[in-house]
Amino acid sequence: MGEAEAIDLVALSARLEEVVRYLHVDERKAETARLEDMSTQPGFWDDADAARSTMEQLTRAREDVECAEAAIAKLEDAKAAFELGTELEDEDMLAESQSIACELESDLTELELNSWFVDEFDHGDAIVTITPGQGGLEAQDWCEMLFKMYLAYCARRGWKVDVGDAPAAEVIGIDRATFTVSGKNAYGMLRSEQGVHRLVRISPTDAKKRRQTTFAGVEVLPVLPDDIEIEINPEDLRIDVFHASGHGGQGVNTTDSAVRITHIPTGIVVTCQNERSQLQNKAFAMGVLRSKLFELERERREAELDELRGPKHDISWGNQIRNYVLYPFQLVKDTRTGMETGNTDSVLREGDLDRFVAAYHRWNVGGSA
């Protein structure tokens, strides 16, 4: 057992050194001191928006430094416990070393993700839209399964979720789902989910219990900061209000409070019906529309594959980023990274997605998954 722990600690030490280098910890310490000094200057809060932006930068810099220093201390503790356990042939000390090493491995994954988040929106909030693809009624059910999976994942990470639209389908599942996720690195983490998701299982609606393959598409956009201006001509908008339809056991609005906004020049349609009032639904829908128009403008400006949404594909066979197989065996496998697990319940029911998210970002920066 001792040899395995020694190898693990050497590998973890190498990973930690790389993370410290990527995070530029010494520079982050200097940045923290500089921002702290700025925040104590007279008149700092005269410009509230600028002050809040500075405080957000300070919080991120301070967290990076504190997490890196905590990881360094944890590595030293693991090494000390291992050396002492080896010297005294104490299995309890060796077990403690292994326990600390496991904690450190999890901490390093988070630190690595922070070091890879270089997009200007990675540290901010995200707008997620799930749309049924090929598969008819089954695809609507699959859409709801993914919706619940992401709600569970957000709960695991302590993120706040604001559901803007998730209308129930006529027979099974939901027509679509649009929700905003607020929390640390929400967009950076969730952009790994952008793409087509494929499900293979025994059909719950087929009396002959035949195997069915269904698809759903996931779109992830950043919530744009207020200081990014997106010009929207009111004359380009068609705004319809209608009676909201509740989803599941949720209460149903009894007034025409649901809002559908169509941006006529582009054909983009955004719907929100889960807020309490028509004004709230309109505000949510306009926020989603701003993000979609920003993305469209980025596509036009860069004249290449969009950095936010990735390649545009039909929500169908051959385009999936991840397979979820429930029959004839159980497996969730990411087609980009090769990351897989046979514990499908932990993924679909409990939202255990961190391994897939981390593997995607490691793969995306050129490392092995």
Number of C-alpha atoms within 10 A of each C-alpha: 9 17 8 9 18 18 11 16 22 13 12 18 18 11 16 23 12 14 21 20 12 14 19 14 19 12 12 18 16 12 16 21 14 12 18 16 10 16 16 10 9 8 11 14 13 9 9 11 12 12 16 14 11 16 16 13 15 21 14 16 21 20 14 22 20 14 15 21 14 14 21 16 13 18 23 16 16 26 22 15 21 27 17 15 19 16 9 11 13 13 14 12 19 24 18 16 27 23 13 18 22 16 14 23 20 11 17 19 19 14 20 20 19 20 17 17 16 11 12 9 19 20 20 20 25 29 27 25 22 27 23 28 23 18 18 11 20 25 26 27 23 27 29 26 16 22 25 16 21 24 20 19 20 21 14 14 14 12 18 15 17 15 19 24 28 26 21 19 16 10 11 16 23 26 20 20 23 25 23 24 24 19 16 16 19 24 27 26 22 24 24 19 21 20 23 26 27 25 22 20 18 17 16 14 13 11 7 9 11 11 14 17 19 26 27 28 26 23 20 24 24 27 22 20 11 8 7 9 10 14 9 13 8 9 8 12 16 12 15 14 18 13 14 21 19 17 16 12 6 9 11 15 17 10 13 14 22 26 29 18 20 19 19 12 8 10 10 13 17 22 25 29 30 29 21 13 16 19 13 18 23 24 15 24 23 19 16 28 21 18 19 20 17 19 18 13 14 16 16 12 10 10 9 10 13 17 12 18 18 14 12 11 13 15 22 19 15 10 17 21 18 22 18 23 19 17 14 10 9 15 19 23 18 20 13 14 21 16 17 17 16 15 12 19 15 13 23 20 16 17 21 21 19 17 14 23 21 20 21 24 22 18 15 15 9 9 11 12 16
